[in-house]
Amino acid sequence: MSDPTAVDRLYREASELLKDLEKGEKTSLYVSAADNLRKSLLLAAASYFEIRTCSIVIDFIRERAKGSILVEQFVRNKAVSRQFHTWFKWDDNNANHFYGLFGKSFRDAMDQRLKKSEELRDSVRSFLEIGSERNRLIHTDYATYPLEKTMEEIYKSYQSALPFLEILPIALRECDEA
């Protein structure tokens, strides 16, 4: 497994805080803290996924453009900056829209990978679930949004989504070299 991320740290610290609050006699404070910490964890996971995915794409472009700053900046400014949430159809159970942005051959290659790996299929579903839930949280009344998942469930979804980010740069390079 890779090094702990800020999401891992947030989960660990929030879990410890909730354990301490649970020992006390202020149930309403515990409930309020748990609700806010779940939302924070969800946003942290979604943010981490956005940064990682954008970095993977930029790194791939930089490499394929042989380090050209001009190509990298064009792609960063026109295709990456403020575009991440348009790359996916968050309510779908697949990332075909995203794969298709790289062309039919990449979409087909990812389809083959997914057919061979239940773990990867689950990982993509978890990635999309976190992004979709993040959108609902952000685009509705954040303060009153009824986030159904527990902190543990959000963290498990986060962990489940990580293999997708591990395979993405490998898949891009393998497909581009084929």
Secondary structure per residue as TSV (DSSP state, phi and psi in degrees):
chain	resnum	aa	ss	phi	psi
A	1	M	-	360.0	150.7
A	2	S	-	-76.3	174.3
A	3	D	-	-62.1	151.2
A	4	P	-	-60.9	144.6
A	5	T	-	-104.8	177.4
A	6	A	H	-63.0	-29.5
A	7	V	H	-66.4	-43.5
A	8	D	H	-59.7	-44.5
A	9	R	H	-63.6	-44.5
A	10	L	H	-60.4	-43.7
A	11	Y	H	-61.8	-46.4
A	12	R	H	-61.7	-48.3
A	13	E	H	-65.6	-41.7
A	14	A	H	-65.1	-40.3
A	15	S	H	-61.9	-42.8
A	16	E	H	-64.4	-42.8
A	17	L	H	-61.7	-45.1
A	18	L	H	-65.0	-36.2
A	19	K	H	-61.6	-42.5
A	20	D	H	-65.5	-42.4
A	21	L	H	-66.9	-33.6
A	22	E	H	-64.8	-29.3
A	23	K	H	-71.7	-25.0
A	24	G	S	-78.7	-174.5
A	25	E	S	-106.6	9.1
A	26	K	-	-103.1	79.2
A	27	T	H	-59.6	-40.5
A	28	S	H	-64.8	-35.8
A	29	L	H	-66.1	-41.5
A	30	Y	H	-60.8	-47.6
A	31	V	H	-61.8	-44.3
A	32	S	H	-64.5	-45.1
A	33	A	H	-63.3	-43.3
A	34	A	H	-60.8	-42.9
A	35	D	H	-62.3	-47.9
A	36	N	H	-67.4	-38.2
A	37	L	H	-69.2	-35.1
A	38	R	H	-62.5	-44.8
A	39	K	H	-64.0	-41.0
A	40	S	H	-63.3	-41.6
A	41	L	H	-64.8	-42.2
A	42	L	H	-61.0	-46.7
A	43	L	H	-64.9	-38.3
A	44	A	H	-63.9	-43.5
A	45	A	H	-64.0	-46.9
A	46	A	H	-62.5	-41.3
A	47	S	H	-64.0	-43.8
A	48	Y	H	-59.3	-44.4
A	49	F	H	-63.7	-38.9
A	50	E	H	-63.8	-49.0
A	51	I	H	-61.4	-45.8
A	52	R	H	-63.5	-45.8
A	53	T	H	-64.2	-45.3
A	54	C	H	-61.3	-41.1
A	55	S	H	-63.7	-40.2
A	56	I	H	-61.4	-45.2
A	57	V	H	-65.5	-46.7
A	58	I	H	-62.4	-44.0
A	59	D	H	-59.9	-42.4
A	60	F	H	-62.9	-45.8
A	61	I	H	-63.2	-45.5
A	62	R	H	-58.6	-45.0
A	63	E	H	-63.3	-47.7
A	64	R	H	-70.7	-25.6
A	65	A	T	-89.6	13.0
A	66	K	T	55.2	38.4
A	67	G	T	81.2	8.9
A	68	S	-	-62.3	117.1
A	69	I	H	-65.3	-36.9
A	70	L	H	-63.0	-46.8
A	71	V	H	-64.7	-45.5
A	72	E	H	-58.8	-46.3
A	73	Q	H	-66.9	-37.5
A	74	F	H	-61.6	-48.3
A	75	V	H	-64.6	-43.9
A	76	R	I	-59.2	-45.4
A	77	N	I	-76.3	-32.4
A	78	K	I	-101.4	-29.9
A	79	A	I	-115.6	-17.7
A	80	V	I	-111.9	-52.3
A	81	S	T	-57.4	119.0
A	82	R	T	60.4	24.1
A	83	Q	T	-115.4	-12.5
A	84	F	G	-49.1	-45.8
A	85	H	G	-73.0	-8.8
A	86	T	G	-90.6	-10.6
A	87	W	S	-72.8	-22.0
A	88	F	-	-124.0	151.4
A	89	K	-	-100.9	94.5
A	90	W	T	-60.6	-28.0
A	91	D	T	-88.8	-1.9
A	92	D	S	-78.8	160.3
A	93	N	S	-92.0	12.3
A	94	N	S	-145.8	168.9
A	95	A	-	-110.1	29.0
A	96	N	H	-57.3	-36.4
A	97	H	H	-59.6	-46.4
A	98	F	H	-62.6	-48.9
A	99	Y	H	-58.3	-40.2
A	100	G	H	-63.9	-22.5
A	101	L	T	-63.4	-22.8
A	102	F	T	-96.3	2.0
A	103	G	-	105.2	166.8
A	104	K	H	-61.7	-38.6
A	105	S	H	-64.5	-38.3
A	106	F	H	-71.0	-40.8
A	107	R	H	-60.7	-44.4
A	108	D	H	-64.7	-40.7
A	109	A	H	-63.8	-41.4
A	110	M	H	-68.7	-35.8
A	111	D	H	-60.1	-42.3
A	112	Q	H	-65.4	-42.2
A	113	R	H	-59.9	-43.9
A	114	L	H	-66.7	-36.9
A	115	K	H	-63.0	-29.4
A	116	K	H	-88.4	-12.9
A	117	S	-	-136.9	108.7
A	118	E	H	-65.8	-36.2
A	119	E	H	-60.3	-42.6
A	120	L	H	-67.5	-40.9
A	121	R	H	-59.4	-45.8
A	122	D	H	-63.1	-38.2
A	123	S	H	-63.6	-45.3
A	124	V	H	-63.5	-43.1
A	125	R	H	-59.8	-42.6
A	126	S	H	-65.1	-42.4
A	127	F	H	-57.6	-48.9
A	128	L	H	-67.6	-36.8
A	129	E	H	-62.5	-43.3
A	130	I	H	-65.3	-43.7
A	131	G	H	-63.4	-41.2
A	132	S	H	-66.4	-44.6
A	133	E	H	-65.2	-37.6
A	134	R	H	-59.8	-44.0
A	135	N	H	-62.8	-43.4
A	136	R	H	-62.8	-42.2
A	137	L	H	-62.4	-46.3
A	138	I	H	-72.1	-38.2
A	139	H	H	-96.0	8.7
A	140	T	S	-120.0	-168.4
A	141	D	-	-75.7	95.6
A	142	Y	G	-47.8	-47.2
A	143	A	G	-64.4	-30.0
A	144	T	G	-111.4	3.0
A	145	Y	-	-60.1	126.9
A	146	P	-	-86.1	79.2
A	147	L	-	-66.3	116.2
A	148	E	-	-78.8	-30.2
A	149	K	S	-76.8	148.5
A	150	T	-	-78.1	167.4
A	151	M	H	-61.0	-39.5
A	152	E	H	-63.9	-40.6
A	153	E	H	-66.6	-39.9
A	154	I	H	-63.3	-44.7
A	155	Y	H	-65.1	-39.4
A	156	K	H	-64.2	-38.8
A	157	S	H	-64.0	-41.8
A	158	Y	H	-58.6	-50.0
A	159	Q	H	-62.6	-39.2
A	160	S	H	-64.7	-31.9
A	161	A	H	-77.1	-20.4
A	162	L	H	-58.5	-39.1
A	163	P	H	-58.6	-29.7
A	164	F	H	-60.3	-43.1
A	165	L	H	-72.2	-23.6
A	166	E	H	-73.9	-39.6
A	167	I	H	-84.2	-25.5
A	168	L	H	-54.9	-51.6
A	169	P	H	-64.9	-33.0
A	170	I	H	-66.9	-46.0
A	171	A	H	-63.1	-41.3
A	172	L	H	-59.8	-47.0
A	173	R	H	-68.0	-43.2
A	174	E	H	-62.6	-42.1
A	175	C	H	-69.3	-37.0
A	176	D	H	-71.9	-25.5
A	177	E	H	-90.3	-13.0
A	178	A	-	-72.9	360.0
